[in-house]
Amino acid sequence: MATDLLQDVLASADGRTDLPKLGGMARPNGVVIVSERFWAFATTDGSLYEGTMPVRRSLFGRLPLLRGLLQLASSVTPLARGRGVARASERFFFLAAFAASLSLVALPVRFELPAGLALTALLLGWLFRGRTLRLHGAEHRAIAAAEERRLEACWSGAARPSRFSPRCGTNFAALALPMTVLAERIWPVAGTSVATSLLVALLALAVTMELWKAVQHPSGLLRGLLLPGLALQRLTTREPELADTRVALAAVASVLSRELA
């Protein structure tokens, strides 16, 4: 997208009252921004990849617990199917790591914790390699600029919204860990079948998603539960440079131009 057209989209969006809710993810070489219908991946070398999100109109998409798991699956659509977002080898690694994380519950108890820590360290090293930390902060800043209607000022550098986000996946992870431990205490998985162990793990994820939705409620009654995740974002983000923020804003502009067409 040409710079002039991009800035026109940002200026137009600043004057709208009905912008869609945006989410995203940082990659080592760019930023993915998603809405309910579209996604865009802007890279640090100026490339732009675009796609659509899966349609969620079934009854299952509205059922408590199941809707959270479907939303989690949908959130990785750009990684799993997006051209240019991840290479085939990266997709294989992502799927293998996900399968390995679920299979941890089948290990003997004495091996489960060391294996879990090793897998976590491996995943964190993969997720936050390259410029990911700065681009993660840029992703949050660009989304906040859209919500505050300061996109144009953010592009010029006159506005610098927070690099911390209440909807960041780091917050979800901070909620998921205690929920998983609680689920194992309520329904011990040691000595049970692999299928039962996987069911408990999936149930913990589904309950975490429902809790995460409740935490985001405008009333703010449960907003205190976000504090551990927001604290962790000091480790998972870095203060972005203007060039990093503009990468994220390019992806925002791509999504908004299609949403507002």
Steps between C-alpha positions, in 0.01 A plus 500: 500500500642838398588732789253770393215249476600346833490836674163577340362176646638584844357852489161368388496241779575770759170663406292184535306392806441140390844348456523122546689347790854412397746241622837386379829325545863595452739303281880537478462685171162670524162543663170320440178694568163326497134599522207261511500482119848586370870473577809676367871434548732798447872422494805704585611490135179671383310193379130457579301176506122490541237238568161426652414345835282188524128567524351415841125471460428154639317424823824358641660843469254634759517219756691579822836320532491374141492854360824579680681203347370595155621858553844373597515287186384794288766731647781299341340503153759743355783278627342178380367612163632847429731531200821673604427499874677174582707258296402133480779408742373755753146366474628149560694620805193682635274196460762267645549726803123520554468121482795461736344738754180294505692173529687617813211377712576144386852507647583359844456767766876527572567590134204729441640817660855482349355420158249785532771750595722388212214526251403845633857627464515364144169663407593836653831501316319427173217748554714796608797472266619785278312830531191333648514679837500848344243403239283354777501840668428663163202268446349609832573867428334488157187327632478749788533785248200360310294473819595854604451638144859624491622300203618796296683654797655161578630471142673839526638420846301778670304240702648198674222286650594235754700198390308293759167343412227343717413261214853371442558125485749544785203580725327184382810293578519653850141388560541159335782381727309521832183368334689194373647435846154541656345260246762236584428542872124466452532215249838329556639369172778284641434138412205578273478432128662731246154590368387610846815702552451679169137567586602664829761713320247614237240569768750720687566696179127538434431625854795740472350646181166559675679665791706709256180622332357592840816692589456710183147608601456881497389498865860425599394290800764234429760730347737430789557151362689661211776636723728190478473497120563873472808456718623219275465729199799692632696189398310410180503852348756772445447868429456513120672746270285706264598271211368200696173678576455589134532133405211421735299798375541379141329174600230694688434714193468192279239342728306824551494585130314174434280525809390854412461447126 
